[in-house]
């Protein structure tokens, strides 16, 4: 939890800069893939919403969205941007049951060490309705540790498959690799995953 707390401290200290570099990023292709798997007016949890970019998009498409983030500073900014209350909570505090059709965890749960990541993903499965889906993404690679002031667990197809084996009732539906969409970051690769609750 200490590694995660240090990451939260980073986002609290750098919230405005982080929002300015992510809020305008074109991400509609990924958002549409996620929404295509959901029923109309689905219940979505934006799990680690950051700037609120994706929450706002989902709201505008007519979905019911709850947004949470561990950073109080980001919750405030995302709430102002989206017009909804953004709940301040850590990933480990998720305790809902059978509530969401989809959980959007874009570039968020990658800040957890592997054992905490497995525990949190079990909580995510518990919070999903049967046949619900998760979208999540990780920086591509095998690194785990502090990078640019934050803790990261990177993933490859192989390392994620090992993690998935530890989580009951969740199966891989799709995975693909993309380049980073932020300006000047195109050389960075991301592993994108659609997972479904059995």
C-alpha positions, -999 to +999 in steps of 0.1 A: +000+000+000+030+023+006+040+022-030+004+030-041+002+058-015+034+074-029+017+073-064-014+090-050+008+117-034+024+123-069-010+128-085-022+151-057+010+172-062+008+172-100-030+170-107-033+201-129-003+191-151-016+156-154-051+168-164-037+192-190-017+164-207-045+138-207-079+156-209-077+164-246-062+131-258-082+115-286-094+081-272-127+076-289-117+044-307-109+027-274-140+041-258-162+028-286-148-007-284-157-008-247-192+006-252-199-018-281-197-046-256-223-031-232-261-028-232-277+005-239-277+028-208-254+004-190-240+011-156-203+019-158-176+024-131-147+046-142-121+031-119-093+056-115-109+083-136-080+108-136-090+139-155-126+126-160-121+125-198-137+091-203-164+096-177-176+127-196-176+108-229-196+079-214-221+103-198-225+122-232-234+088-248-262+082-224-246+058-200-249+057-162-215+064-148-199+064-114-163+078-112-137+072-085-101+081-080-075+078-052-063+114-056-084+140-039-070+167-062-080+147-093-115+140-079-120+177-075-109+185-111-127+156-127-159+165-108-157+201-121-151+188-157-178+161-157-205+177-136-209+146-114-195+139-080-163+119-082-158+097-052-124+097-035-114+061-028-085+037-032-089+007-055-086-016-026-118-001-011-141-013-039-169-033-022-198-032-045-215-065-056-232-073-089-236-036-097-218-027-130-222-038-166-187-025-173-156-013-154-133+010-172-098+009-157-078+028-183-041+032-173-051+031-136-048-003-119-013-005-134-001+014-103-007-016-081+020-042-072+011-076-086-003-092-054-025-061-047-035-061-084-048-096-082-068-088-050-083-057-066-092-075-098-111-101-077-130-071-062-137-059-097-152-092-107-174-092-076-186-057-085-196-068-120-229-082-131-227-117-147-213-112-183-200-078-174-168-066-189-136-048-178-114-027-200-079-021-186-045-012-200-009-015-189+024-002-202+039-030-223+069-047-208+081-066-177+092-037-155+077-033-120+088-004-098+090+034-096+091+053-128+087+091-130+076+093-093+049+066-096+048+029-091+040+008-122+034-029-130+040-034-167+025-063-185+031-085-216+006-111-229+024-138-210+026-120-176-010-110-178-021-145-187-004-157-155-022-130-135-055-140-151-050-176-140-052-163-104-086-148-108-117-169-109-147-162-131-128-139-154-118-147-190-099-129-217-121-117-246-097-095-265-061-081-262-042-058-285-012-035-284-013+002-292+012+031-293+008+058-268-017+084-280-001+114-262+020+138-283+057+127-284+050+094-266+043+072-297+073+050-291+057+037-258+035+006-262+004-004-243-013-037-237-051-033-239-074-059-225-111-067-226-121-092-199-155-107-193-170-121-161-182-157-166 
